[in-house]
């Protein structure tokens, strides 16, 4: 099933929400042959897989900026490979080779879902039926067993996959599937994604601790 440009734009643009974003990786793959990846001296290209060029370029700039903050020599993919060539594998190979890139980071949307939790009834106490027999008996019971209702809550959950490939070896090094709940804006979204990815990569031994 193809995801629409509108959905991709919504995910990778400012998202209004009353809650702060929360990102976690729910699935991780580490190539056992990868070892520790040394990014020093390596050129890394960043691709955010979106059909619309104007959306893709801005999002790739944001991802690149986050990687550069972490000492990675990164470049947005749109500066190397124009949109009209992304479906031509041989041309893509040629352009990436000419650019001298060694590694690639790719981010792709897997899902954009709304999850609603039902209302929750909370009772602070319970007495047996005989308490209803007289006023003062019920008085004590009623005030000690006040029922509170937590209203239904709706959360927006964005699922992305992040992959790191060695272009030199044409091999997958690391992959992670992340879930972000109620993202507020694209920059914070990507910052949190990069932060959590860094933790996972260090844990996997692909980055120095």
N, C-alpha and C positions, 0 to 999 in steps of 0.2 A: 504493500500500500504506500503510495507516494504522499508525503506530507506537503501541504500547500505552502506557498510563499508567505501567505498571511500568518500562518502558524509559526513558521520559522522567524518571521519578522517580530512576532509577539514575544517569542522566547528570547531572542537576542536583541531586545530593545528595552527601554525603561518599563518595568512592570510595577504597577501601583498595587500596594498591599499594606495592610495594617501591621504585618509581622515582619521581622527581620528574616533574611534568607538563611537557610541552613543547608549545608552541603555535606554529603557523605558518599563514600564509594561503597557500593553494595556488591560489586563483583570486580575482581582483579586477576589479570593473567600476567605472568612473568615468564619470559623465555628463559629456560634453564641454561641456555648456552650464551646468554647475553653478558653475564658478569657485570661488573661495574662500568657504566658508560661515562666516559670522559668527554664532557661537552666543551672543554677548553680547546680553542683552535678549530672548533667545528662550526660550520655554518648550518643553522637550523631554519627550515622554512615552515611557516604556520598556515594551515588551511582550515578555514571554517566553511564547511560544506553547505552552501546556500545557493540556490539557483540565481538569485538576483545579484548582479555585480555590485550595485551601489550599497547593498546591505553587507555583502561579503567583505568588501574592502574595509569598512569601518570596524567590523568585528575582528578581522584579522589584525588590524592596527592595535586594537585593545589587547588581544592575546600576546602579540609581539612585545608590547610595552611591558607587560607583566613578566615575560621571560627575560627581557633585557635588564629589569630590576634585579633579577637573580643571577646576573652575570653571563647570560647566554647570548651568543651572537645570532640573533634571530632576525628574520625578514618576513614581511607579510607575503603570502603566496600570490596575491593579485599583482604584485610588482614584478613577479617572475613569469607567471602564467596567466594570460588573459582568459576571461570566461569562455570565449568561443573555442578555446583549445582544450578545455578540461576533459571533454569526451573523446579526445583523440589521444590514445595512449602513447603512440610513437612520437607524436609532436611533444607531448608532455615530458617524455623521457629526454628528448633533445633539449628542451628549454631548461629543465632542471640540471642536466649535465653541464650546459653552458654556464649556468649560474654558479656552479661549483658547490652546490649544497650537499651536505653529508647525512643530515637527519631531517625527518619530517614529523611535525606534530599535527594531527588531524582531529577536529572536533565535529561531531555530527549529532543532530537531534534524533532521539529515538522515541520520545513521547512527551506529550503535554496533556496532563490529566488533572481533573478536579476531583478531590476526594472530600466527601462530606461525612462527618461523624454525627451520629444521632444525638438527640438531647439526652442528658443524663440526669436521673433523679437520685438525689442523695438524701437519705433520712438519717437524722442524728440520733434517733432512739426509737424504741418500740416497747409498749406496755401491752398487757393482755386485756382482753375484752371487758372484764369487770370494772375497769377504770371509767367506763362510760356510765356507770350506774348513778353517780352523783356529780354535782357541779364541781366541787373542789377536787374531787378525784380526777375528773377530766381536765380541770384547770392545770394541774401539775403535769399530766400526761401531754396535753397539747403543746405547752411551751417547751417541753423537753424533747419533743419529737418533731421539731420544725422541719419541713421538707423544702429542700432547695433544688432548683432545676438549673442545670448548666445548659445553655442554649446550644443548638447544633453549630458545628464549626466547619467551615469550608476552607480547605487548603489546596493550593495549586502546587503540583509536583512536576518538575521538569526533569526528564531523564536524558542524559547525554552519554555518548561514548567518546573517550579520549584515547588516541592511539599514538604510539611513538615507533617510527620505523627507521631502520638504518637503510638509507638509500644506497650507500656503498655496497652493502651486502644483500640488499633487497630482502630484508628480513624484519619481521615484527619483533620488537624488543619488549614492549609493555603495552597493556591495554587495561582500561578501567571503565566501568559503567557507574555513573554517578547519579544521585538523586538530589535535587535542590528543592526545598520547600519554601514557597512564598518569596521568590527573589524580588528585590526592590529595584535594582538598576543593574545595567550591564556591567559597569566597571567593578562594582562590589561582587557581582556574580562571578566574574572571571577571576578576580583576586582570590576569592574563596576557593574556587575550583583549582587554581594554580597552587594555592597553599596546601590543600588536601592531597593533590597529586604529588607534590614535593615530599610530603610525609610518607606516602605509599612507596614512592621511588627510593627514598632513603631506607625504608624498612626492607625493601626488596633487594637492597645492595646495589641498585643501579646508579645511585648518587652518593657521594661521600656524606657522612653524618656530621 
